[in-house]
Amino acid sequence: MYAARPAFGAWMLAGLLLLLSACSGNGNNAGSGPGSAEARITAFSLPSLGDGAIDQATNVISFTSTQWIEGLDALNATFTASGTVTVGGVTQVSGTTANNFYRDVSYTVSAGGSARRTYTVRIKSPQTTGLPVIRIDTQGSADIVSKTTYLQTNVTVVDPANAANSFTRTGYRDQVRGRGNTTWDYPKKPYRLRFESRTSLFGLEAARNWVLLANYQDPTLMMNIIAFEMGQRFGLPFPHHYVPVELFLNGQYRGNYLLTEHNQTGAGRVDIDESNGYFVELDTYFDEEPRFYSNIYSLPVMIKTPEDLAPEGYDFVRNSINGLEVAMSAASFPGSGYRDLISMGTFIDFILINEMVGNDEIGWPKSTYMYKDSDARNGRISMGPLWDFDWAFGYSCGGFQYFMAADQLIGKHTFFRRFFQDPAFVAQYRDRWQAMRGQVQSMSTFIRNQASALQRSQEENFRVWPETRNNGYAREIDDLVNWWQRRYDYLDPYIRNQNLTTHPTIPRCH
């Protein structure tokens, strides 16, 4: 009896181990105890994508496509499986049951007993980055080759996060054309959309005109986003909003774009009296009528609003801007009454934000906007909205390199430098920086969060435009965050303690 105990103990131990093995499944194993079937998917295909690659070790079924996938929100998978297949508790019928593949879909196979395995079906595509998708189809698939001539187009918008934002417009009732100055010459083109009627995109104020910024030079795809976010945090009137999107043009993927408002007057834009107020752009391109140079500071003024007036109808715009310049250049400045002509807070915020992001455009000036509401509504000349940051963030002044110099002030046109000769302006400028410096510093966290949201999109974008990828996305984001901190570390003591009456006169990139 005693001699038999070791064999009996070994048998008991083996049985116990077998029992533990059968009961230790994690819900994703291929099988369990004796008599249990193996749960697995052995074939899986999707319309227009063909057969997926099944990795039985990781339980991932993957597809890859750069082409437009029609009906991605309701694809019927065809599969072979050893067991019952469910998605979210709903039984799946091969070739019949549809699912939304804008995100990963989990297919669970149950084969009796505790045999169970869950597969992740993943489509790697520009349509599945998590960002909204815009598809533009021009009539006859015509190429967009002009900044002045519109093409008729259909527009499809898909928002995987909010189906209420999705729509399809057919019948070629809407229009599209190119836009931009320097950016129009790049391979990745920016576009302007014009809808037949006022249309809301992604919950923003409805309007006919919208802009798709290409951000071709930007290795982070977020420099305009950062500037627009700063405008919102500072509370500048009529700020731009931003929605990163994936763009398809005539079925071809064109990359990551930034959808935002077109610079114009009206509800949801620069909301002023469009007859008795004005909206102008200061830009050395000086290529749009009506236009004029101001009398004293030679500002290149292009009038956006009002429109379609006789030449003399714009005299009130000229008189307003020239009148401000007279007051600014007077011997009695700053006691010349110029402060009564402007919304000083908008000038301060506008210059501060451009300074923080290192944007030299106000040195020319270029892409610099200014407006005035009607005198009847106590209108004063104001700055904004913020626009165009391709040459900011320590731009190397050539190619696609950024995040260089962080420890110098931006060049400012004589017009803007004049404000710093007013002690009251300087005092408010310093106070505003003190009030907002915490918001400025916290932008590093915002940048990291945006980078995470753009991670899958940047992979698709730089696959199409590899020449602007530079050192790789993770490195570029690190460089951006480091540059932002260095910029803050330079500006903070300078603005609070140094003499602000002297500023560079020539833009760094000239």
Secondary structure, 3 states (H helix, E strand, C coil): CCCCHHHHHHHHHHHHHHHHHHHCCCCCCCCCCCCCCCCCEEEEEECCCEECEEECCCCEEEEECCCCCCCHHHEECEEEECCEEEECCEECCCCCCEECCCCCEEEEEECCCCCEEEEEEEEECHHHCCCCEEEEEEHHHCCCCCCCCCEEEEEEEECCCCHHHCEEEEEEEEEEEECCCHHHHCCCCCEEEEEEEEECCCCCCCEEEEEEECCCCCCCCCHHHHHHHHHHHHCCCCCCCCEEEEEEECCEEEEEEEEEECCCECCCCECCCCCCCEEEEECCCCCCCCEEECCCCCCEEEEEECCCCCHHHHHHHHHHHHHHHHHHHCCCCCCCCHHHHECHHHHHHHHHHHHHCCCHHHHCCCCEEEEECCHHHCCCEEECCCCCCCCCCCCCCCCCCCCCCCCCCCCCCHHHHHHHHCHHHHHHHHHHHHHHHHHHHCHHHHHHHHHHHCHHHHHHHHHHCHHHCCCCHHHHHHHHHHHHHHHHHHHHHHHHHCCCCCCCCCCCCC
